[in-house]
Amino acid sequence: MNSGCVSHAQQKDDYTTAIDSLLRQKDPRPFNGVVLVSQQGKVKYAKAYGYANVSRKTPLALDNAFEIMSNSKQITAVLLLQEVDKGRVNLQAPIKQYLPDLAQRWADTVTVAQLLNHTHGIVDLEKPLAFKAGSDFKYGNLSYSLLGKIIAFSSGKSYAEMAANLFKQQKMTHTYCATTGKRPKQVSGHFNTNNTFSVLDNTQINLNSQPADGIVSTAADLALWNHNLHQGKILSRESYALMCTPQVLAQHDVFGSAPIGYGYGIRINDQSSPKYRAHTGLGDGFAALNVYFPEGDVSLIVLENQMNENAAINYYFETAILNILRNSKLNHK
């Protein structure tokens, strides 16, 4: 195992010691991944624990790239909102306008905005809606696959091209769409059964799913993404406000038992102190958490390359580290 740490004496408060202690725990499972905390674009804490590939005993490094799974949705939401900013897409327009090949009658009633916030009701392209569009929330990947097609239709370029251009503009040099080809510096996904790790060779990611779960990135690139997005460097003020306005309430165990807001590819907790924006990702032997605290311009990135047989502890460390940061001096001056 290896670890690298960046910290500053003036920031050596409650959170660094608490996270260090937590990451050394072996019960209920070991941590295998990277944790990064940054503030105002500067790294305050960064550590790597465990293996990039357990079979080869390759130690993890801070610059390793992980599949971020559903955190990819936030990037797709931004790409779509950039098309809105360019005047090419209307959020309230029916999706049929941008997906003319859709033959289902509901394509004339479901809006682009409803794809973004999971209130569309689509469960299968060949089936009726599960509920009237806009009347309920049902999280899933299908709507973001459709958003990827809308981005391609609107821009005249493939989703992967548009994503690559965005990453280049933001200087996210280690972030890319997953493919079946060579994946430089990407770590292997693992399945943990009774703390015995096995490498997962197969991937659920395909060309259609890229906009929902197919982005590969590093902790540092995601912290840069957070800073740029939330400091107004990527979207117009109007589109960013729409993205981070709760459109519906939805519960996720990482963020507590009570439902919190969901905007466009991002969860919004404005009822807590401190407030935060966040999303999770799980699959392919990976678990990820990306949290941004706007009041302190603080990012928390947790990337693990393991999933657990006991689904209840997949996010054990992610939840605990989030709670540590919520009470840290970084967010409570």
C-alpha positions as a printed NumPy array, in Angstrom:
array([[  0.   ,   0.   ,   0.   ],
       [  1.079,   3.535,  -0.549],
       [ -0.105,   6.915,   0.558],
       [  0.657,  10.475,  -0.368],
       [ -0.548,  13.396,   1.664],
       [ -0.859,  17.107,   1.102],
       [ -1.772,  19.197,   4.125],
       [ -0.927,  22.533,   5.69 ],
       [ -0.208,  23.288,   9.308],
       [ -2.859,  25.947,   9.44 ],
       [ -5.43 ,  23.432,   8.194],
       [ -4.351,  20.623,  10.527],
       [ -7.665,  20.721,  12.313],
       [-10.261,  18.113,  13.144],
       [-10.843,  16.738,   9.655],
       [ -7.312,  15.555,   8.735],
       [ -6.847,  13.43 ,  11.85 ],
       [-10.397,  12.097,  11.621],
       [-10.058,  11.057,   7.971],
       [ -6.636,   9.501,   8.606],
       [ -8.07 ,   7.434,  11.446],
       [-11.091,   6.404,   9.42 ],
       [ -9.076,   5.233,   6.412],
       [ -7.02 ,   2.903,   8.613],
       [-10.13 ,   1.011,   9.663],
       [-10.579,  -2.546,   8.378],
       [-14.104,  -3.   ,   9.718],
       [-16.678,  -3.262,   8.203],
       [-14.353,  -3.304,   5.174],
       [-11.042,  -1.772,   4.109],
       [-10.867,   1.452,   2.146],
       [ -9.384,   1.093,  -1.337],
       [ -9.178,   4.367,  -3.196],
       [ -8.293,   8.06 ,  -3.167],
       [ -9.551,  10.952,  -1.018],
       [ -8.959,  14.57 ,  -1.977],
       [-10.102,  17.749,  -0.226],
       [ -9.512,  21.145,  -1.824],
       [-10.457,  24.717,  -1.024],
       [-10.451,  27.624,  -3.462],
       [ -8.671,  25.43 ,  -5.984],
       [ -5.855,  24.404,  -3.617],
       [ -5.353,  20.871,  -2.309],
       [ -5.702,  20.607,   1.468],
       [ -5.666,  16.836,   1.883],
       [ -4.931,  13.967,  -0.502],
       [ -4.269,  10.299,   0.181],
       [ -4.27 ,   7.049,  -1.765],
       [ -4.811,   3.718,  -0.021],
       [ -4.762,   0.22 ,  -1.476],
       [ -4.29 ,  -1.217,  -4.935],
       [ -4.944,  -0.112,  -8.488],
       [ -5.032,  -3.808,  -9.382],
       [ -5.072,  -6.359,  -6.577],
       [ -3.931,  -9.253,  -8.784],
       [ -0.769,  -7.416,  -9.805],
       [ -0.38 ,  -5.722,  -6.383],
       [ -0.099,  -2.375,  -8.152],
       [ -0.358,   0.376,  -5.519],
       [ -2.812,   3.211,  -6.067],
       [ -1.445,   6.67 ,  -6.854],
       [ -3.122,  10.041,  -6.44 ],
       [ -3.181,  10.639, -10.201],
       [ -4.86 ,   7.331, -11.059],
       [ -8.03 ,   7.548, -13.152],
       [-11.273,   5.899, -11.982],
       [-14.602,   5.249, -13.628],
       [-16.832,   7.839, -11.959],
       [-20.063,   6.118, -13.037],
       [-23.164,   8.282, -12.362],
       [-21.072,  11.357, -11.622],
       [-20.876,  11.377, -15.431],
       [-24.465,  12.667, -15.435],
       [-23.347,  16.042, -14.071],
       [-20.973,  16.452, -17.007],
       [-23.734,  15.521, -19.452],
       [-26.074,  18.021, -17.804],
       [-23.463,  20.746, -18.297],
       [-22.934,  19.809, -21.956],
       [-26.691,  20.007, -22.502],
       [-26.948,  23.346, -20.703],
       [-24.138,  24.695, -22.88 ],
       [-26.353,  23.878, -25.871],
       [-29.11 ,  25.841, -24.117],
       [-26.713,  28.756, -23.631],
       [-25.959,  28.665, -27.374],
       [-29.673,  28.833, -28.174],
       [-29.737,  25.387, -29.751],
       [-31.901,  23.612, -27.147],
       [-35.045,  24.657, -25.297],
       [-35.392,  22.912, -21.932],
       [-39.188,  23.026, -22.11 ],
       [-39.402,  21.654, -25.636],
       [-40.612,  18.08 , -26.189],
       [-37.755,  15.667, -26.765],
       [-39.241,  14.705, -30.158],
       [-37.878,  18.018, -31.447],
       [-34.309,  16.776, -30.949],
       [-34.903,  13.025, -31.253],
       [-37.078,  12.848, -34.397],
       [-36.638,   9.082, -34.724],
       [-38.539,   8.43 , -31.482],
       [-41.9  ,   6.996, -32.552],
       [-43.571,   6.808, -29.132],
       [-46.411,   9.242, -28.477],
       [-44.832,  10.32 , -25.187],
       [-41.917,  11.844, -27.129],
       [-44.274,  14.763, -27.845],
       [-44.954,  15.37 , -24.146],
       [-41.724,  14.578, -22.245],
       [-39.485,  17.658, -22.067],
       [-35.706,  17.966, -22.09 ],
       [-35.814,  19.323, -18.538],
       [-37.659,  16.196, -17.377],
       [-34.863,  14.018, -18.752],
       [-32.364,  16.056, -16.747],
       [-34.169,  15.717, -13.409],
       [-35.471,  12.13 , -13.806],
       [-39.161,  13.106, -13.808],
       [-39.815,  11.828, -17.35 ],
       [-41.422,   8.459, -16.577],
       [-39.579,   6.602, -19.354],
       [-38.673,   3.041, -18.38 ],
       [-38.233,   1.539, -21.837],
       [-38.209,   3.087, -25.312],
       [-40.819,   0.54 , -26.417],
       [-43.147,   0.863, -23.423],
       [-45.649,   3.439, -22.122],
       [-44.526,   5.894, -19.45 ],
       [-44.466,   4.556, -15.894],
       [-46.116,   7.8  , -14.745],
       [-47.241,  11.069, -16.26 ],
       [-44.19 ,  13.114, -17.199],
       [-43.333,  15.612, -14.481],
       [-45.449,  13.951, -11.779],
       [-42.852,  11.76 , -10.06 ],
       [-39.112,  10.993,  -9.735],
       [-37.488,   7.768, -10.937],
       [-33.698,   7.774, -11.093],
       [-32.032,   5.914, -13.938],
       [-29.545,   5.905, -16.804],
       [-31.859,   5.848, -19.819],
       [-32.73 ,   9.538, -19.775],
       [-29.066,  10.536, -19.785],
       [-28.382,   8.253, -22.737],
       [-31.122,  10.196, -24.537],
       [-29.568,  13.497, -23.443],
       [-26.302,  12.371, -25.033],
       [-28.179,  11.87 , -28.31 ],
       [-29.771,  15.319, -27.974],
       [-26.339,  16.877, -27.47 ],
       [-25.104,  15.107, -30.61 ],
       [-28.195,  16.164, -32.606],
       [-27.928,  19.774, -31.464],
       [-24.159,  20.185, -31.893],
       [-23.597,  18.049, -34.963],
       [-20.767,  16.262, -33.13 ],
       [-20.64 ,  13.028, -31.163],
       [-21.131,  13.063, -27.408],
       [-17.536,  11.895, -26.943],
       [-16.232,  14.761, -29.099],
       [-18.234,  17.33 , -27.159],
       [-17.075,  15.883, -23.841],
       [-13.428,  15.832, -24.967],
       [-13.666,  19.486, -26.016],
       [-15.119,  20.419, -22.635],
       [-12.366,  18.59 , -20.754],
       [ -9.718,  20.302, -22.892],
       [-11.23 ,  23.734, -22.227],
       [-11.246,  23.076, -18.485],
       [ -7.679,  21.66 , -18.526],
       [ -8.947,  18.319, -17.207],
       [ -6.08 ,  16.488, -18.846],
       [ -6.762,  13.07 , -17.279],
       [-10.508,  12.912, -17.966],
       [-12.077,  11.124, -20.92 ],
       [-14.929,   8.917, -22.1  ],
       [-14.368,   5.241, -21.406],
       [-13.841,   3.051, -24.456],
       [-12.933,  -0.557, -25.073],
       [ -9.443,   0.496, -26.11 ],
       [ -6.377,   1.404, -24.062],
       [ -7.174,   3.246, -20.831],
       [ -4.045,   5.126, -19.703],
       [ -3.524,   5.103, -15.924],
       [ -7.058,   3.798, -15.315],
       [ -7.304,   1.487, -12.34 ],
       [ -9.15 ,  -1.844, -12.29 ],
       [-12.557,  -2.275, -10.712],
       [-12.905,  -4.88 ,  -7.955],
       [-15.636,  -6.86 ,  -6.232],
       [-15.146,  -7.385,  -2.505],
       [-16.505, -10.612,  -0.994],
       [-15.718, -10.965,   2.711],
       [-12.709,  -8.664,   2.175],
       [-11.352, -10.827,  -0.637],
       [-10.918,  -8.691,  -3.753],
       [-11.433,  -9.971,  -7.293],
       [-10.724,  -7.954, -10.433],
       [-13.735,  -7.235, -12.654],
       [-12.7  ,  -7.598, -16.285],
       [-16.037,  -6.787, -17.91 ],
       [-17.58 ,  -3.316, -18.102],
       [-21.196,  -2.166, -18.234],
       [-20.183,   0.964, -20.168],
       [-21.018,   1.161, -23.858],
       [-21.394,   3.893, -26.456],
       [-25.026,   4.565, -25.518],
       [-24.362,   4.64 , -21.782],
       [-21.37 ,   7.02 , -21.903],
       [-23.461,  10.102, -21.004],
       [-24.883,   8.293, -17.942],
       [-21.945,   6.347, -16.551],
       [-19.018,   6.413, -18.96 ],
       [-16.591,   9.127, -17.819],
       [-13.148,   8.308, -16.409],
       [-11.403,  10.931, -14.258],
       [ -9.006,  11.647, -11.412],
       [ -9.647,  13.221,  -8.035],
       [ -7.666,  16.323,  -8.985],
       [ -9.558,  16.774, -12.263],
       [-12.904,  16.487, -10.473],
       [-11.86 ,  19.047,  -7.866],
       [-10.887,  21.371, -10.739],
       [-14.26 ,  20.681, -12.364],
       [-16.078,  21.592,  -9.157],
       [-14.191,  24.844,  -8.728],
       [-14.728,  25.934, -12.342],
       [-18.383,  24.914, -12.502],
       [-19.455,  26.41 ,  -9.212],
       [-17.378,  29.569,  -9.613],
       [-19.187,  30.441, -12.852],
       [-16.474,  29.517, -15.352],
       [-18.41 ,  26.983, -17.449],
       [-22.097,  27.9  , -17.668],
       [-24.058,  31.122, -17.903],
       [-25.393,  32.392, -14.602],
       [-28.936,  31.513, -15.697],
       [-28.143,  27.919, -16.68 ],
       [-26.072,  27.311, -13.575],
       [-28.924,  28.597, -11.399],
       [-31.33 ,  26.199, -13.118],
       [-28.931,  23.292, -12.677],
       [-28.552,  23.883,  -8.949],
       [-32.191,  24.679,  -8.173],
       [-34.075,  21.754,  -6.606],
       [-36.608,  20.546,  -9.166],
       [-37.814,  17.589,  -7.111],
       [-37.063,  15.88 ,  -3.796],
       [-35.275,  12.512,  -3.7  ],
       [-33.697,  10.397,  -0.969],
       [-30.229,   8.8  ,  -1.064],
       [-28.694,   7.021,   1.923],
       [-25.319,   8.793,   1.604],
       [-27.065,  12.098,   2.246],
       [-29.359,  10.932,   5.015],
       [-32.808,   9.448,   5.515],
       [-34.673,  12.613,   4.497],
       [-35.119,  13.521,   0.82 ],
       [-33.065,  16.417,  -0.52 ],
       [-33.293,  18.404,  -3.725],
       [-32.364,  17.114,  -7.175],
       [-31.591,  19.565,  -9.952],
       [-29.975,  18.729, -13.279],
       [-27.514,  15.9  , -12.677],
       [-26.789,  17.079,  -9.148],
       [-28.249,  16.669,  -5.661],
       [-28.759,  19.853,  -3.653],
       [-28.891,  20.071,   0.13 ],
       [-29.73 ,  23.661,   1.01 ],
       [-31.397,  22.693,   4.299],
       [-28.182,  21.616,   6.029],
       [-25.372,  23.67 ,   7.497],
       [-23.17 ,  23.888,   5.563],
       [-25.08 ,  23.635,   2.282],
       [-23.656,  21.324,  -0.361],
       [-24.062,  20.012,  -3.917],
       [-23.257,  16.36 ,  -4.52 ],
       [-23.613,  13.156,  -6.506],
       [-22.626,   9.527,  -6.201],
       [-21.606,   6.838,  -8.658],
       [-21.611,   3.041,  -8.362],
       [-20.916,   0.178, -10.758],
       [-18.241,  -1.775, -12.619],
       [-16.41 ,  -2.344,  -9.33 ],
       [-16.21 ,   1.394,  -8.556],
       [-17.814,   3.744,  -6.008],
       [-17.498,   7.529,  -6.195],
       [-18.62 ,  10.608,  -4.286],
       [-18.264,  14.209,  -5.443],
       [-19.325,  16.949,  -3.01 ],
       [-19.031,  20.729,  -3.261],
       [-19.615,  23.115,  -0.344],
       [-20.358,  26.535,  -1.919],
       [-19.918,  28.658,   1.207],
       [-16.28 ,  27.644,   1.661],
       [-15.521,  26.76 ,  -1.986],
       [-14.556,  23.302,  -0.678],
       [-14.543,  20.092,  -2.695],
       [-14.53 ,  16.537,  -1.4  ],
       [-13.718,  13.782,  -3.889],
       [-13.739,  10.115,  -2.861],
       [-12.95 ,   7.546,  -5.563],
       [-12.846,   3.841,  -4.754],
       [-12.197,   0.951,  -7.134],
       [-14.274,  -1.556,  -5.232],
       [-17.868,  -2.598,  -4.765],
       [-18.98 ,  -4.792,  -1.896],
       [-21.054,  -7.949,  -1.803],
       [-22.891,  -6.264,   1.069],
       [-24.483,  -3.345,  -0.789],
       [-25.241,  -1.582,   2.504],
       [-21.529,  -0.763,   2.986],
       [-20.633,   0.244,  -0.572],
       [-20.609,   3.896,   0.533],
       [-19.495,   3.346,   4.125],
       [-16.352,   5.516,   3.89 ],
       [-17.909,   8.046,   1.533],
       [-20.736,   8.735,   3.987],
       [-18.398,   8.944,   6.972],
       [-15.934,  11.314,   5.241],
       [-18.798,  13.542,   4.096],
       [-19.978,  13.831,   7.689],
       [-16.436,  14.691,   8.836],
       [-16.186,  17.478,   6.255],
       [-19.628,  18.818,   7.114],
       [-18.366,  19.482,  10.647],
       [-14.885,  20.652,   9.667],
       [-13.44 ,  24.099,  10.299],
       [-13.058,  24.367,   6.527],
       [-16.826,  24.842,   6.375],
       [-17.367,  26.511,   9.741],
       [-15.179,  29.591,  10.119]])
